Amino acid sequence: MMGVRRTPVSTVGLSVFLALVSAGGGSAASEEAGVQPRISGVCPPFFLRDEKGKVIHPAQGQNATEPYSPKQTCGACHDYDKITEGWIFQQGRGEAPTPEMAQRYRWVTSPGNYGGTW
């Protein structure tokens, strides 16, 4: 049986994030420059970047073990601060887990996705 090849980036998570980013429109910088935001919702080819802004290129072994940073990767073209104010990013913020959840999942900080996933 052949082993499963894993990438450092969750394809589903990245797809969801990119869909949300593209739904948010273009960046403030491009709007100020008079550039029309793309309506198609499809980003051009881009490199994933780590939190220091370095390119992650697993096929060439560049920073292959580093986690990607959506802020560095997507924030270059999109208004990252505006996007992360949205409901899906704030889900569960300020809410305590239920007593049952706190007992079962001691590492959970909220009933939503805010503060980590479980």
C-alpha positions as CSV (number, residue, x, y, z in Angstrom):
1,M,0.0,0.0,0.0
2,M,1.4,3.4,-1.0
3,G,1.6,6.1,1.7
4,V,-0.6,9.1,1.5
5,R,1.3,12.3,0.6
6,R,0.3,15.2,2.8
7,T,0.9,18.8,2.1
8,P,1.4,21.4,4.9
9,V,-1.7,23.3,3.8
10,S,-5.3,22.1,4.2
11,T,-6.7,22.2,0.7
12,V,-10.2,22.5,2.0
13,G,-9.3,25.2,4.5
14,L,-7.4,27.2,1.9
15,S,-10.2,26.8,-0.6
16,V,-12.8,28.1,1.9
17,F,-10.5,31.0,2.8
18,L,-9.8,32.0,-0.8
19,A,-13.5,31.8,-1.6
20,L,-14.2,34.2,1.3
21,V,-11.4,36.5,0.3
22,S,-12.6,36.7,-3.3
23,A,-16.1,37.4,-2.1
24,G,-14.7,40.4,-0.1
25,G,-13.7,42.2,-3.3
26,G,-10.4,43.8,-4.2
27,S,-8.0,45.5,-1.8
28,A,-8.3,49.0,-0.7
29,A,-5.0,49.8,-2.4
30,S,-6.3,48.6,-5.8
31,E,-9.6,50.5,-5.4
32,E,-7.7,53.7,-4.5
33,A,-5.5,53.3,-7.6
34,G,-8.6,53.2,-9.8
35,V,-8.2,49.5,-10.7
36,Q,-11.5,47.6,-11.0
37,P,-11.7,44.7,-8.6
38,R,-12.1,41.3,-10.3
39,I,-15.6,39.9,-10.3
40,S,-14.6,36.4,-11.3
41,G,-13.6,35.4,-7.8
42,V,-10.5,33.6,-9.0
43,C,-7.1,34.6,-7.9
44,P,-4.1,34.6,-10.3
45,P,-1.4,32.0,-9.5
46,F,0.5,32.8,-6.3
47,F,2.9,31.3,-3.9
48,L,2.0,30.4,-0.4
49,R,4.0,32.4,2.2
50,D,5.0,31.8,5.8
51,E,4.4,34.4,8.6
52,K,7.7,36.1,7.7
53,G,6.6,36.5,4.1
54,K,9.0,33.8,2.7
55,V,7.8,31.7,-0.2
56,I,6.7,28.1,0.6
57,H,7.5,25.8,-2.3
58,P,7.4,22.2,-1.1
59,A,8.3,20.8,-4.5
60,Q,11.6,22.6,-4.4
61,G,12.1,22.1,-0.6
62,Q,11.8,25.8,0.1
63,N,10.3,26.3,3.7
64,A,8.4,23.0,3.1
65,T,7.9,22.5,6.9
66,E,6.6,26.0,7.6
67,P,2.9,26.6,8.1
68,Y,1.4,29.0,5.6
69,S,0.2,32.4,6.7
70,P,-3.1,33.6,5.2
71,K,-2.2,37.1,6.2
72,Q,1.1,37.1,4.3
73,T,-0.3,35.0,1.4
74,C,-3.7,36.6,0.7
75,G,-3.0,40.0,2.4
76,A,-0.7,41.0,-0.4
77,C,-3.8,41.5,-2.7
78,H,-6.8,41.5,-0.3
79,D,-7.9,43.6,2.6
80,Y,-7.1,40.9,5.2
81,D,-8.1,43.0,8.2
82,K,-11.6,43.6,6.7
83,I,-12.1,40.0,5.8
84,T,-11.1,38.7,9.3
85,E,-13.8,40.9,10.9
86,G,-16.4,38.8,9.2
87,W,-18.8,36.4,11.1
88,I,-17.1,33.2,10.1
89,F,-13.8,34.4,11.5
90,Q,-15.3,35.7,14.7
91,Q,-17.6,32.7,15.3
92,G,-17.6,31.9,19.0
93,R,-15.6,34.9,20.1
94,G,-16.5,36.0,23.6
95,E,-18.5,32.8,24.2
96,A,-17.5,30.2,26.8
97,P,-17.9,26.5,25.9
98,T,-20.8,24.7,27.4
99,P,-19.9,22.7,30.6
100,E,-20.3,19.4,28.6
101,M,-17.9,20.7,25.9
102,A,-15.4,22.0,28.4
103,Q,-15.3,18.6,30.1
104,R,-14.9,16.6,26.9
105,Y,-12.6,19.0,25.1
106,R,-10.4,20.7,27.6
107,W,-8.4,22.5,25.0
108,V,-11.4,24.3,23.5
109,T,-11.7,28.0,24.3
110,S,-15.1,28.7,22.6
111,P,-18.0,26.8,21.1
112,G,-17.1,28.3,17.6
113,N,-13.9,28.3,15.6
114,Y,-12.4,31.4,17.3
115,G,-9.3,30.6,19.3
116,G,-8.5,27.3,17.6
117,T,-10.2,24.3,15.9
118,W,-11.2,21.1,17.6
